[in-house]
Amino acid sequence: MAFSARDLPGFQQRLQSLGIPFSLSQQTDTGIWQLFFRDPDGAKIELDFAPSEMTE
């Protein structure tokens, strides 16, 4: 599943505070930030953030 989202730094902090592992990458062609993690049932979730989002 993939969703558009906002506040990349806030989302990263929230996942870290909950102990949820995630990976972050940036598409080279579009600059879109992609954050991946798994839900409690193991389904892979993708959140897409605008290229202008700041990372920590």
N, C-alpha and C positions, 0 to 999 in steps of 0.2 A: 504494500500500500504506500502511496506517496501523497503528501499533502503540502500545500504552500503554507508558510508560517512567517512570523515576524519575531524579533527580539532574540537573535541567535545567542548573544552572551547570556541573557537571562535563562534561556532554555538549557544551555550547557551547565550553568550553575545549578539549576533545579535537578537535572539528571545526576550530577556529581553529588549533590546533597542527599539524594535517594540511593546512592550506590549503584546506579544503573550504568553499565558500560555502554559506550557509544563510540562511533568513529565519525570523523569529519573530513570531507574532501571538497575541493572546488573544481568544477568543470572547467577545462581549459578553453573551450570554445565560447561558452556563455558567461562564465564567471559565477554561475549560481553555486551557492554553498549547499552541500548535501550532508545532512546529519542522519546517521543510521543507528537504530537500536532495536531491541526485541521487546515485544509486549510480554506480559506474564504467561501467555500461552505459547510463546516462542515465535510468533509471527514477526517478520522483519518489517519495521516501519521506516519510511524515508520522509524526512522533512526538508523541504526546499526553501532556502532563504535568498533574498535578493543579493546581487553581487556587492552592494554597498554596505551590507551588514558587517559590523565589526566583530572580530573574534578576540578571545582572550588568550 
